Amino acid sequence: MKEEENNHKKEQENKKLTEDSDNSKSEKKENPDQSDEEKIIALEDKLARTLAEMENQRRRFEKEKEDAFEFGGIIFAKESLSLIDNLDRAKISISNDESLKKNKDLSKFLENIEIIQKDLISIFKKNGIEQINCLNKKFDPNFHQAMLEIEDETKEPGIVIQEIQKGFMMKKRLLRPSLVGVTKLKSEEKQKDNDEKDKKNKEKDDDKS
């Protein structure tokens, strides 16, 4: 942010230099009887204006190049996330396949998938892509997308207790939010039913005693 402000400031200074040079040039055009010294000053002004224009063009080109590179990297990163999703689905599917559970090589196969997934995540990290840690964190709409609410009296409302799909960041920019389940308090009707059940159970225990 600070670098962008400095660049903007320099562009404004170069722009002012260009404008001042243009004004100076127009003033000198009005006087055809210029001395050699005035002509040299006019040429220096023209050179300074040209250099200022070149510098502004260079800065604009660098900014456009950076934006294009970053945009292309983000698109590639978003599409690459499906690889991790597919590996997660593969592990779940294979683990739940009854026909494969009896296979003695199942655990080794799952370990290999786990290794591939860890290597992929490591490559992501080297390129500034990191997974969002969301479990047991307060729900944040900037990083999380709530897919369901789960009643839980042991935690305060709005705590993430289930991760449905992993979320990722790329250099402080959100690639995709974590799809999560968050806690909520029991509804009043259910709370009343539970209270009544507890009361009846207590009365039964009292009768037995």
Summary of the structure (lengths in Angstrom):
residues: 209
radius of gyration: 33.1
end to end distance: 73.9
largest distance: 122.2
contacts: 503
relative contact order: 0.08
helix: 64%
strand: 16%
